[in-house]
């Protein structure tokens, strides 16, 4: 069993298609919608957690790509600009998944991309705008 967080960019003509239900029914994947920005007649963005058997996951990704849906790992879209960060910890207090933590020994802020769900709560919390999301 594998689990991945991905970002899907839908072309305009697929926004109203039942893509997620096909992933569940045809590929037996568990889908968790973490964030969605899908509007009829516009490009859609979906942050999705997928869980299932490795073969089913690979086949599902190929299916999505065959539909011209851009698929990329969530970790490519979330970044922490270390040059801007002043280690204030505002992001740590707001992060619901503990993807942002403070090292108790050094006081440095650490970012665990694998724990991040792309909720973007850290963006307005950071006074220096060190957290960046590029969907």
Secondary structure, DSSP 8 states (H G I E B T S, - for coil): -EEEEEEEEE-GGGTTS-HHHHHHHHH--EEEEEEEE--TTS-EEEEEEEEE-HHHHHHHHHHHHHTT-EEEEGGGTEEE-TTT-----HHHHH-TTS-EEE-TTT--EEE-TTT-----HHHHH-TT--EEE--
